[in-house]
Amino acid sequence: MRSTRGLAALLLVVGILITFAPAAGAVPPDRFTTLMEGRFVIAECPGFSVVDQFFSDVDTTLFFDQDGNVTEVYLMIRGTDSYVNTETGRTITMPSSFMVHFDPETLLNMSTGLQYRLQVPGLGNVLLDVGRTVFDLNTGEFVVLDGPHQVAEGDTSGICLALQ
């Protein structure tokens, strides 16, 4: 399973690259913050689905070469994810924060850090996504998954148990 939130971040990056046409002369890094929000089904559980509603501040830094072309994009994503049982409305909310480095030349998206860590009393970690990922926009596939990545690997049994 692909991380839909990560894909949303990638689409944001592509939009940014299209919006910021090359500028004349050497340009210092450009920094700005945008709000990213969305909703997607993260798990299909017996009798219900789990929807992830997320709201994140995305601090973006664009780096340029001497011709004004974007050469690197760094995103610092901080926000909250609310996991909702679609049948009962039961919700668990957690903070998230992670860094994304996007290379516009290779179309590789690299993320590091603790992306998801949802702990539930009595159950422990029910959703854990930590370490490093490299997602290739050319193929639409992860090429590196270092560390446990339950979201990227589709292991959602813990979140189903927590929200039943």
C-alpha positions, 0 to 999 in steps of 0.5 A, spaced: 500 500 500 502 506 498 502 512 503 497 516 500 499 522 504 506 521 502 503 521 495 499 528 496 506 531 498 509 529 492 503 532 488 504 538 492 511 538 490 510 537 483 505 543 483 510 547 486 515 546 481 510 547 475 508 554 479 515 556 480 518 557 473 526 558 472 528 565 475 533 569 472 540 569 475 542 565 481 537 565 486 537 564 494 533 558 497 525 560 497 521 558 503 514 558 505 509 554 508 502 551 506 497 547 509 495 540 506 489 536 508 486 530 506 482 524 507 483 517 505 481 510 507 487 507 510 484 500 512 479 495 510 477 492 516 472 486 518 465 490 518 468 497 517 473 502 514 478 506 517 479 513 514 485 517 515 483 525 516 490 529 516 491 536 517 499 538 516 503 544 515 508 543 510 514 548 510 517 548 503 524 550 501 526 550 494 533 550 492 535 553 485 541 552 480 545 559 477 540 559 472 534 559 477 532 552 476 529 548 482 534 543 483 532 540 490 526 540 494 525 539 502 519 539 505 518 538 513 511 536 514 508 537 521 500 535 523 495 531 526 492 524 523 485 522 525 483 515 524 476 514 524 472 508 524 466 509 518 461 505 522 461 507 529 465 514 528 470 512 534 476 516 532 484 516 535 488 522 533 495 522 533 501 527 531 506 526 526 512 529 523 517 527 518 522 530 513 521 529 505 527 530 500 525 531 493 529 530 487 526 533 481 531 530 476 531 523 478 523 524 481 525 520 487 522 522 494 526 520 500 522 521 507 526 520 514 524 520 521 518 517 525 512 518 520 506 514 524 506 512 531 500 510 534 500 507 541 493 504 544 493 502 551 493 495 552 495 494 545 502 498 544 504 500 537 498 499 532 501 503 527 508 504 526 512 507 520 519 509 522 526 510 518 527 511 511 523 510 505 525 512 497 519 512 493 520 513 485 515 517 481 517 514 475 515 507 477 510 509 482 513 504 487 518 504 493 525 502 492 527 503 499 523 501 505 528 501 511 525 500 518 518 498 520 513 501 515 506 498 516 503 504 512 507 503 506 506 495 507 499 495 508 499 492 515 493 495 518 491 489 523 493 493 529 489 499 527 483 495 525 483 492 532 484 499 536 478 501 532 473 495 532 
